Amino acid sequence: MDYVTLKITQETLEKMEIFYKEDLVFDVGEYILWKTKTIDDVVITIYSSKKGLKAVFSGANALNEALIWDVTATINPKKEKIDYYWLNVNNQIGSDEVGTGDFFGPVIVVASYIKESDIDLLKELKVNDSKKLTDEKILEIVPSLLDKVVFSKLTCTNDKYNELVNNGYSMNKIKALLHNKALLNVKEKIKENDTPCFIDQFCEVDKYYEYLQYEEKVVTKNITFKTKGESWYPSIAVSSMIARYCFLKEMKVLNEKYQMDIPKGASTKVDEFTQEFINKFGKEELSHICKINFVNYKKTV
């Protein structure tokens, strides 16, 4: 399949909307204005982002269709194929988390159920470790996954996280509780008790179960812990992408609420922003959107 990408102006966008007006489909994904399909089976997708407007043509006749709008259009260079080394592609449940290294924003854990029949779709969508994908790519790919896989998303808000920390919970204990609950939720949804589970390992296995010793239900059978699990199991890869997508959506809400571009991570750039935020909204308000046990918080005055 050929692809052609064009940067377009608002004027060209308006002309395209008139030209394709009979078959436009709206509300199809984050940053996607609309999609359409021509009689020659060329799919046209219009994206809007901070970088401007972009039209992507895909199909055997993509170039011919793109040339209508730009006489200099050329077929995109073939992208390097992703090599998959998944250790298991059978039916499985996998879990992963995001937000644990970010001073701002919640901790989100996602568990996903992947069937063997889903593997071709995952490869077609270029499902990969979310840390290897740009935020823009995550926002583009994940909407196509949400209605195709069974998953459970658990969000530990900053207020809840800070409450647990004040009660003596460590980050790893919070993660263990969330992973276990997410796995149980998916098992309940699919009604398959023997489906193997995979966790992106974040602590020693004995310690993981120690964190869960007072829980009523704990997943203990047919479970595998693997560091960098998103590179080895498709279910963890999918969970890492959905979790990242949800984290980005949560951060977007915060950005809009405070009318500020809140940075991710926990770098010195975050420290500089934190002081700016305190000057504007106060330290009490800061505690509602950050993790108070991070060094970044201890640096504040």
N, C-alpha and C positions, 0 to 999 in steps of 0.2 A: 504494500500500500504506500502511495506517495503522499507527502505532506508539503504544504506551502504555507509559510507564515508571512503575513504582511502587516506592517504598521500602517494604520489608517487614521485619517482625520475625522473630525465630527461631521464635516460635510460629506465625506465618502460614506460614513456610517448611515447618514440619513438617506443617501441615494440607494444604498444596499437594502435598507428597510423597505423602501418603495418598490425596488426591483423584485424582492423576494417576499413581499407582504402576504401572499396567499398561504405560505407554509411556515411562518415563523413560530417557534416554540419558546416561551419565556419561562422564567423561574426553574432553570435546570441545574443550578449549582452556584456556589460562591464565586463571585467575580465574572460570571458568565451572563452577558446581557441577553443573548438569545442564540438559538441554533436553528438550522434548517437543512433540508436535504433536497438536492436537485433531481431532475428526472434521470440524470446520468449517475445517480448514486454518489454524488460528491457531498460530503457533510461539511457544512460551514458553521464554525463556532466563533462568536464574537466575545472577546474578553476585555474587561475594563479593570485597570489597576493604577497604582501610583505612577507607573511608567507610561501610561497612556492607553490607547485603544489598539487592539490586535485582532486580526482575522486569521483563522486557521482553516485551511482547506485540506480535506483528506479524502483519498479515493483514487482510483485508477486515472480519472480525468481531472485531478486536482489542479494541475498546472494550467490547463485550458480555461478552467473556471476563474482562477486567480488572475489570468492575463486580461480578463474583462475589466479588472479594477486597477491593475498596475502592469504596464507593458514590460517592466523590468523584472517581473516575478520569476523566481527560479525554485526548483524543488529543493527542499531542505536536505542537507547532507544526512546520510544514514547515521543514526546514533549507534554508539557502541552497545552491543548487546550485553545485557546483564546476565552473568553466569550465576545460576542458582546451585547451591550445594546443600539443599535441604536434606536433613538426615531422615526425615519421616514426612511422607506426603499422604498418609492415610487419614481417616477421620480423626480429628483431634481438637482439644481446647488449649489455648495458650493465653497467658496474661503478661502485661507489661505496664509500666507506669511512666508518667512525666510530671514535671514540676518539682521534683525533689532537689534539683540543683538551682532552682530559681528563687530568689529572694521574694519576688512578687508573684502573686497568683496562687491558685490551689494546687493540691496534689491530686492527680487523677489516675485511677487504675482502670484498665479495660481488660476483660477476658472475652475471647472470641472463639466461636466454633467454626471450624473449617472442614469441609467434606473433601474427599479425594476428587470429586467431580468439579471442585472449585479451582483447582490448581492452574488449569489453562487460563482461566479468567484472571487470576492473580498475576500470572506472568504477562498477560496482555496489558494489564493496567500498570505494569512495572512496580508491583508491590515490593517494597524493600525496607531496610532499616530506616525508620523515620529520621534518624540523625544524619543520614546520607542524602536526604532530600531537602530542598528549600521549602520555606513556609508556603510559597506560592504554589509549588508542586503538590504539597500536602492538601491545600485547599482545593486544588483542581481534581485530584484523584479520589479522595476519601468519599465525597458525596455519591460516587458510583458504587461504593462498597456498603454504605449504610443500610440499604434495603435488600442486600444480597447475602449478608451473613448474620447469624444470630450472635449478639454480643450483650455484655452488661457493662455499663459505665458507672463507676462510683467516684464521687467528687468529695474530697475533704476540703472544705472552705478554709480560708485563713483563720476565721474566728474559731472554727472547730479545731483546727490544727493547733492553734495557740492554747486553747483550753486543754487539749490532751497533753501538750508539752508541759503546761503548768501543773498537770497531775502526774508527771513523771514518765510519760511515754516518750520513747525515742523515735526518731524518724523510721528506723527499721521495723519497730513494733507496729507503727501506724501502717506501714506498707504491708506487713504480713497480714494484718487484720483485713485490709482492703482486698488483697489478692485472694485470700481464702474465700471471702464473701462473694467476690466477682465470679470465681470458679463455681461456687455453689449455685449462684443465680443461673449461670449458663446450663449447668447440669439439670437444674429444675426445668428450664425451658425446653431442652431437647429430649428429656426423659431417657437418657442413655447413661446408665451408671458406670459402664465399663470403658467409656471413651477415655483414652489417655490424656493426661494434662501435662502441660509444659509451662514452667515459670522462668522468666528471665532472672537468674539467681542474683540476689543482692546481699546475702549473708549465708553463714554456714547453715546446713540443713537442720542440725540439732537445735540451733538457736532459733530458727524459723518456727519450729514446733513448740519450742519453749514459750515463744510469744503468744502462741495460740492455746496454751494449756487450759485456760478457763473458758474457751469457746464451746458451745453446745455441739456444734457440727464442724468437723474439720476434714478436708480432703486429704487422705493419706494413701489411698490405693492408686496404683498405676500413675504415679506422678514423677516427673523428671525435672531437676533443677539444672540449668545450664547458663553459664555466664555468656554474655553477648548472644543470648538465645534468639534474638530477632534475625540473626544471620543463619540460624540452623533450623528453625521451625516456622513454617508459614503462618501458623496461628499466632505466634508471638509477633511476627512482622506486621500482620494485620492489626493486632491490638496496639502496637506501638504507634502506627499511623493514625488510628482512630483516636487514641488518647491525645496525640499531638494536635490533631484537628480540633478536638474539644477544648484543649488548653488555649489554642489560638483564638477560638471563639470567646472564651472567658476573658482573655486579655483585651480583646476588642471591646467588650462591654465596659471594662474598667477604663480603657482609653477614652471612650465616649463619655463616661460618667464624669471623669475629672478633666476632660479636654486636654489631655497630656499624652505623649507617646512614652508609655512606661516600658523601660528596657527589660530584657530577659537576662537570665544568668545571675551572677553575683560578683561582678567585676568592680573595679574602681569607678567605672562609668555609672554603675548602679549606685555607688556611694554618693557621687555628685548629684545624681537625680534625686536621691532620697532626701538630701538636705534641701533641695529646691522644693520638693513636695511638702516637707515639714514647714518651710517658710510660708507656704501658701495655704496649707490645710491643717497643720498642727500634728504633733506626734501621736495624739490619740487616734486621729483618723488613719494615720499610717499603719497602726497596729491591726486595722481591719483588712488590709490588703497585702500584708507581708508576713514572713515567718520570723517570729521574735527570737528564736534561738540561733539565728544566723549571726555571724560576726558583723555583718552589715548593720544590724540593728544595734549591736553593742557600741558601734562607732558613733551613733547619733547622740546629739545633745539636746 
